[in-house]
Amino acid sequence: MKIAQVKEPTSKFIKVRCPKCKNEQIMFGKAATRVQCLVCAKPLAEPSGGKAKIKARILEVLE
């Protein structure tokens, strides 16, 4: 009997701070759509086919 190894995910959730209104929110590191601030609607990340291009300050990487 073969035992299959389970791969761990390489993607993480990231806590970012909006440069305009200082709102903190959690986003996915490999976002496939534009991520906007929930308070002021400033774009925080753009999709790039893999990892998102983050335009905000990263506070921590959640695991």
Jmol script that loads the backbone (N, CA, C; Angstrom):
load data "model"
ATOM      1  N   MET A   1       0.839  -1.182   0.000  1.00  0.00           N
ATOM      2  CA  MET A   1       0.000   0.000   0.000  1.00  0.00           C
ATOM      3  C   MET A   1       0.882   1.244   0.000  1.00  0.00           C
ATOM      4  N   LYS A   2       0.584   2.200  -0.893  1.00  0.00           N
ATOM      5  CA  LYS A   2       1.346   3.447  -0.993  1.00  0.00           C
ATOM      6  C   LYS A   2       0.739   4.507  -0.089  1.00  0.00           C
ATOM      7  N   ILE A   3       1.602   5.285   0.548  1.00  0.00           N
ATOM      8  CA  ILE A   3       1.145   6.404   1.362  1.00  0.00           C
ATOM      9  C   ILE A   3       1.444   7.681   0.593  1.00  0.00           C
ATOM     10  N   ALA A   4       0.414   8.454   0.323  1.00  0.00           N
ATOM     11  CA  ALA A   4       0.572   9.705  -0.430  1.00  0.00           C
ATOM     12  C   ALA A   4       0.898  10.848   0.528  1.00  0.00           C
ATOM     13  N   GLN A   5       1.834  11.693   0.112  1.00  0.00           N
ATOM     14  CA  GLN A   5       2.177  12.852   0.913  1.00  0.00           C
ATOM     15  C   GLN A   5       1.244  13.998   0.542  1.00  0.00           C
ATOM     16  N   VAL A   6       0.797  14.721   1.551  1.00  0.00           N
ATOM     17  CA  VAL A   6      -0.092  15.852   1.327  1.00  0.00           C
ATOM     18  C   VAL A   6       0.752  17.109   1.295  1.00  0.00           C
ATOM     19  N   LYS A   7       0.620  17.896   0.203  1.00  0.00           N
ATOM     20  CA  LYS A   7       1.388  19.128   0.075  1.00  0.00           C
ATOM     21  C   LYS A   7       0.750  20.219   0.925  1.00  0.00           C
ATOM     22  N   GLU A   8       1.583  20.996   1.564  1.00  0.00           N
ATOM     23  CA  GLU A   8       1.088  22.134   2.327  1.00  0.00           C
ATOM     24  C   GLU A   8       0.835  23.290   1.373  1.00  0.00           C
ATOM     25  N   PRO A   9      -0.171  24.116   1.649  1.00  0.00           N
ATOM     26  CA  PRO A   9      -0.432  25.251   0.764  1.00  0.00           C
ATOM     27  C   PRO A   9       0.692  26.273   0.822  1.00  0.00           C
ATOM     28  N   THR A  10       0.986  26.887  -0.323  1.00  0.00           N
ATOM     29  CA  THR A  10       2.052  27.894  -0.376  1.00  0.00           C
ATOM     30  C   THR A  10       1.481  29.298  -0.260  1.00  0.00           C
ATOM     31  N   SER A  11       0.171  29.408  -0.220  1.00  0.00           N
ATOM     32  CA  SER A  11      -0.461  30.721  -0.133  1.00  0.00           C
ATOM     33  C   SER A  11      -0.825  31.042   1.310  1.00  0.00           C
ATOM     34  N   LYS A  12      -0.822  32.315   1.624  1.00  0.00           N
ATOM     35  CA  LYS A  12      -1.093  32.764   2.990  1.00  0.00           C
ATOM     36  C   LYS A  12      -2.085  33.920   2.968  1.00  0.00           C
ATOM     37  N   PHE A  13      -2.672  34.176   4.113  1.00  0.00           N
ATOM     38  CA  PHE A  13      -3.471  35.375   4.307  1.00  0.00           C
ATOM     39  C   PHE A  13      -2.557  36.443   4.886  1.00  0.00           C
ATOM     40  N   ILE A  14      -2.791  37.695   4.506  1.00  0.00           N
ATOM     41  CA  ILE A  14      -1.914  38.800   4.891  1.00  0.00           C
ATOM     42  C   ILE A  14      -2.756  39.901   5.519  1.00  0.00           C
ATOM     43  N   LYS A  15      -2.274  40.451   6.633  1.00  0.00           N
ATOM     44  CA  LYS A  15      -2.927  41.610   7.233  1.00  0.00           C
ATOM     45  C   LYS A  15      -2.215  42.848   6.721  1.00  0.00           C
ATOM     46  N   VAL A  16      -2.963  43.761   6.093  1.00  0.00           N
ATOM     47  CA  VAL A  16      -2.393  44.969   5.498  1.00  0.00           C
ATOM     48  C   VAL A  16      -3.051  46.210   6.102  1.00  0.00           C
ATOM     49  N   ARG A  17      -2.359  47.359   5.974  1.00  0.00           N
ATOM     50  CA  ARG A  17      -2.893  48.639   6.440  1.00  0.00           C
ATOM     51  C   ARG A  17      -2.995  49.585   5.258  1.00  0.00           C
ATOM     52  N   CYS A  18      -4.157  50.196   5.101  1.00  0.00           N
ATOM     53  CA  CYS A  18      -4.396  51.142   4.024  1.00  0.00           C
ATOM     54  C   CYS A  18      -3.546  52.392   4.250  1.00  0.00           C
ATOM     55  N   PRO A  19      -2.818  52.856   3.215  1.00  0.00           N
ATOM     56  CA  PRO A  19      -1.974  54.049   3.390  1.00  0.00           C
ATOM     57  C   PRO A  19      -2.782  55.340   3.520  1.00  0.00           C
ATOM     58  N   LYS A  20      -4.042  55.327   3.088  1.00  0.00           N
ATOM     59  CA  LYS A  20      -4.852  56.538   3.114  1.00  0.00           C
ATOM     60  C   LYS A  20      -5.602  56.718   4.446  1.00  0.00           C
ATOM     61  N   CYS A  21      -6.346  55.697   4.856  1.00  0.00           N
ATOM     62  CA  CYS A  21      -7.188  55.843   6.049  1.00  0.00           C
ATOM     63  C   CYS A  21      -6.713  55.018   7.247  1.00  0.00           C
ATOM     64  N   LYS A  22      -5.625  54.260   7.095  1.00  0.00           N
ATOM     65  CA  LYS A  22      -5.023  53.442   8.160  1.00  0.00           C
ATOM     66  C   LYS A  22      -5.914  52.284   8.620  1.00  0.00           C
ATOM     67  N   ASN A  23      -6.890  51.908   7.795  1.00  0.00           N
ATOM     68  CA  ASN A  23      -7.734  50.757   8.114  1.00  0.00           C
ATOM     69  C   ASN A  23      -6.912  49.479   7.939  1.00  0.00           C
ATOM     70  N   GLU A  24      -7.069  48.549   8.874  1.00  0.00           N
ATOM     71  CA  GLU A  24      -6.387  47.254   8.778  1.00  0.00           C
ATOM     72  C   GLU A  24      -7.391  46.218   8.306  1.00  0.00           C
ATOM     73  N   GLN A  25      -6.979  45.410   7.323  1.00  0.00           N
ATOM     74  CA  GLN A  25      -7.844  44.330   6.868  1.00  0.00           C
ATOM     75  C   GLN A  25      -7.006  43.151   6.408  1.00  0.00           C
ATOM     76  N   ILE A  26      -7.656  42.015   6.304  1.00  0.00           N
ATOM     77  CA  ILE A  26      -6.991  40.771   5.926  1.00  0.00           C
ATOM     78  C   ILE A  26      -7.348  40.455   4.480  1.00  0.00           C
ATOM     79  N   MET A  27      -6.330  40.093   3.699  1.00  0.00           N
ATOM     80  CA  MET A  27      -6.541  39.731   2.301  1.00  0.00           C
ATOM     81  C   MET A  27      -5.755  38.464   1.991  1.00  0.00           C
ATOM     82  N   PHE A  28      -6.070  37.850   0.865  1.00  0.00           N
ATOM     83  CA  PHE A  28      -5.385  36.643   0.413  1.00  0.00           C
ATOM     84  C   PHE A  28      -4.134  37.044  -0.365  1.00  0.00           C
ATOM     85  N   GLY A  29      -3.030  36.384  -0.132  1.00  0.00           N
ATOM     86  CA  GLY A  29      -1.772  36.727  -0.775  1.00  0.00           C
ATOM     87  C   GLY A  29      -1.758  36.504  -2.277  1.00  0.00           C
ATOM     88  N   LYS A  30      -2.591  35.584  -2.767  1.00  0.00           N
ATOM     89  CA  LYS A  30      -2.667  35.311  -4.202  1.00  0.00           C
ATOM     90  C   LYS A  30      -4.042  35.718  -4.724  1.00  0.00           C
ATOM     91  N   ALA A  31      -4.419  36.954  -4.468  1.00  0.00           N
ATOM     92  CA  ALA A  31      -5.738  37.446  -4.848  1.00  0.00           C
ATOM     93  C   ALA A  31      -5.886  37.464  -6.370  1.00  0.00           C
ATOM     94  N   ALA A  32      -7.015  36.984  -6.863  1.00  0.00           N
ATOM     95  CA  ALA A  32      -7.276  36.931  -8.304  1.00  0.00           C
ATOM     96  C   ALA A  32      -8.066  38.145  -8.782  1.00  0.00           C
ATOM     97  N   THR A  33      -8.542  38.965  -7.862  1.00  0.00           N
ATOM     98  CA  THR A  33      -9.270  40.177  -8.216  1.00  0.00           C
ATOM     99  C   THR A  33      -8.649  41.360  -7.477  1.00  0.00           C
ATOM    100  N   ARG A  34      -9.037  42.586  -7.897  1.00  0.00           N
ATOM    101  CA  ARG A  34      -8.549  43.782  -7.216  1.00  0.00           C
ATOM    102  C   ARG A  34      -9.065  43.797  -5.786  1.00  0.00           C
ATOM    103  N   VAL A  35      -8.194  44.122  -4.852  1.00  0.00           N
ATOM    104  CA  VAL A  35      -8.590  44.243  -3.450  1.00  0.00           C
ATOM    105  C   VAL A  35      -8.602  45.723  -3.112  1.00  0.00           C
ATOM    106  N   GLN A  36      -9.751  46.201  -2.611  1.00  0.00           N
ATOM    107  CA  GLN A  36      -9.890  47.598  -2.243  1.00  0.00           C
ATOM    108  C   GLN A  36     -10.121  47.710  -0.744  1.00  0.00           C
ATOM    109  N   CYS A  37      -9.750  48.877  -0.199  1.00  0.00           N
ATOM    110  CA  CYS A  37     -10.007  49.159   1.205  1.00  0.00           C
ATOM    111  C   CYS A  37     -11.515  49.179   1.426  1.00  0.00           C
ATOM    112  N   LEU A  38     -11.967  48.590   2.519  1.00  0.00           N
ATOM    113  CA  LEU A  38     -13.393  48.527   2.806  1.00  0.00           C
ATOM    114  C   LEU A  38     -13.938  49.866   3.282  1.00  0.00           C
ATOM    115  N   VAL A  39     -13.055  50.781   3.718  1.00  0.00           N
ATOM    116  CA  VAL A  39     -13.500  52.071   4.235  1.00  0.00           C
ATOM    117  C   VAL A  39     -13.450  53.147   3.152  1.00  0.00           C
ATOM    118  N   CYS A  40     -12.293  53.313   2.494  1.00  0.00           N
ATOM    119  CA  CYS A  40     -12.127  54.428   1.551  1.00  0.00           C
ATOM    120  C   CYS A  40     -12.049  53.991   0.084  1.00  0.00           C
ATOM    121  N   ALA A  41     -12.086  52.704  -0.203  1.00  0.00           N
ATOM    122  CA  ALA A  41     -12.077  52.128  -1.555  1.00  0.00           C
ATOM    123  C   ALA A  41     -10.771  52.357  -2.314  1.00  0.00           C
ATOM    124  N   LYS A  42      -9.678  52.660  -1.626  1.00  0.00           N
ATOM    125  CA  LYS A  42      -8.373  52.774  -2.276  1.00  0.00           C
ATOM    126  C   LYS A  42      -7.882  51.370  -2.635  1.00  0.00           C
ATOM    127  N   PRO A  43      -7.327  51.167  -3.841  1.00  0.00           N
ATOM    128  CA  PRO A  43      -6.835  49.830  -4.210  1.00  0.00           C
ATOM    129  C   PRO A  43      -5.636  49.425  -3.343  1.00  0.00           C
ATOM    130  N   LEU A  44      -5.718  48.228  -2.773  1.00  0.00           N
ATOM    131  CA  LEU A  44      -4.648  47.708  -1.918  1.00  0.00           C
ATOM    132  C   LEU A  44      -3.810  46.658  -2.631  1.00  0.00           C
ATOM    133  N   ALA A  45      -4.379  45.965  -3.612  1.00  0.00           N
ATOM    134  CA  ALA A  45      -3.642  44.923  -4.330  1.00  0.00           C
ATOM    135  C   ALA A  45      -4.224  44.725  -5.717  1.00  0.00           C
ATOM    136  N   GLU A  46      -3.356  44.383  -6.659  1.00  0.00           N
ATOM    137  CA  GLU A  46      -3.735  44.096  -8.041  1.00  0.00           C
ATOM    138  C   GLU A  46      -3.323  42.651  -8.353  1.00  0.00           C
ATOM    139  N   PRO A  47      -4.142  41.909  -9.090  1.00  0.00           N
ATOM    140  CA  PRO A  47      -3.746  40.545  -9.465  1.00  0.00           C
ATOM    141  C   PRO A  47      -2.627  40.578 -10.502  1.00  0.00           C
ATOM    142  N   SER A  48      -1.761  39.580 -10.454  1.00  0.00           N
ATOM    143  CA  SER A  48      -0.653  39.532 -11.409  1.00  0.00           C
ATOM    144  C   SER A  48      -0.447  38.131 -11.985  1.00  0.00           C
ATOM    145  N   GLY A  49      -1.426  37.262 -11.836  1.00  0.00           N
ATOM    146  CA  GLY A  49      -1.297  35.915 -12.376  1.00  0.00           C
ATOM    147  C   GLY A  49      -0.790  34.920 -11.359  1.00  0.00           C
ATOM    148  N   GLY A  50      -0.165  35.382 -10.317  1.00  0.00           N
ATOM    149  CA  GLY A  50       0.328  34.537  -9.232  1.00  0.00           C
ATOM    150  C   GLY A  50       0.069  35.275  -7.940  1.00  0.00           C
ATOM    151  N   LYS A  51       1.137  35.695  -7.303  1.00  0.00           N
ATOM    152  CA  LYS A  51       0.974  36.503  -6.101  1.00  0.00           C
ATOM    153  C   LYS A  51       0.492  37.898  -6.487  1.00  0.00           C
ATOM    154  N   ALA A  52      -0.320  38.474  -5.634  1.00  0.00           N
ATOM    155  CA  ALA A  52      -0.865  39.802  -5.911  1.00  0.00           C
ATOM    156  C   ALA A  52       0.206  40.872  -5.686  1.00  0.00           C
ATOM    157  N   LYS A  53       0.129  41.959  -6.467  1.00  0.00           N
ATOM    158  CA  LYS A  53       1.016  43.108  -6.258  1.00  0.00           C
ATOM    159  C   LYS A  53       0.391  43.961  -5.159  1.00  0.00           C
ATOM    160  N   ILE A  54       0.993  43.949  -4.000  1.00  0.00           N
ATOM    161  CA  ILE A  54       0.422  44.618  -2.839  1.00  0.00           C
ATOM    162  C   ILE A  54       0.899  46.062  -2.799  1.00  0.00           C
ATOM    163  N   LYS A  55      -0.059  46.984  -2.667  1.00  0.00           N
ATOM    164  CA  LYS A  55       0.238  48.413  -2.656  1.00  0.00           C
ATOM    165  C   LYS A  55       0.021  49.012  -1.276  1.00  0.00           C
ATOM    166  N   ALA A  56      -0.065  48.196  -0.267  1.00  0.00           N
ATOM    167  CA  ALA A  56      -0.291  48.647   1.103  1.00  0.00           C
ATOM    168  C   ALA A  56       0.819  48.097   1.983  1.00  0.00           C
ATOM    169  N   ARG A  57       0.859  48.589   3.206  1.00  0.00           N
ATOM    170  CA  ARG A  57       1.873  48.109   4.161  1.00  0.00           C
ATOM    171  C   ARG A  57       1.449  46.768   4.740  1.00  0.00           C
ATOM    172  N   ILE A  58       2.355  45.796   4.672  1.00  0.00           N
ATOM    173  CA  ILE A  58       2.071  44.465   5.224  1.00  0.00           C
ATOM    174  C   ILE A  58       2.403  44.498   6.711  1.00  0.00           C
ATOM    175  N   LEU A  59       1.413  44.183   7.552  1.00  0.00           N
ATOM    176  CA  LEU A  59       1.609  44.180   8.987  1.00  0.00           C
ATOM    177  C   LEU A  59       2.069  42.810   9.477  1.00  0.00           C
ATOM    178  N   GLU A  60       1.429  41.740   8.981  1.00  0.00           N
ATOM    179  CA  GLU A  60       1.853  40.396   9.341  1.00  0.00           C
ATOM    180  C   GLU A  60       1.308  39.377   8.354  1.00  0.00           C
ATOM    181  N   VAL A  61       1.966  38.241   8.312  1.00  0.00           N
ATOM    182  CA  VAL A  61       1.529  37.119   7.478  1.00  0.00           C
ATOM    183  C   VAL A  61       0.889  36.109   8.408  1.00  0.00           C
ATOM    184  N   LEU A  62      -0.375  35.812   8.181  1.00  0.00           N
ATOM    185  CA  LEU A  62      -1.114  34.886   9.036  1.00  0.00           C
ATOM    186  C   LEU A  62      -0.931  33.464   8.535  1.00  0.00           C
ATOM    187  N   GLU A  63      -0.808  32.540   9.470  1.00  0.00           N
ATOM    188  CA  GLU A  63      -0.611  31.138   9.083  1.00  0.00           C
ATOM    189  C   GLU A  63      -1.702  30.254   9.605  1.00  0.00           C
TER     190      GLU A  63
END
end "model"
wireframe off; spacefill off
backbone 0.3
color backbone group
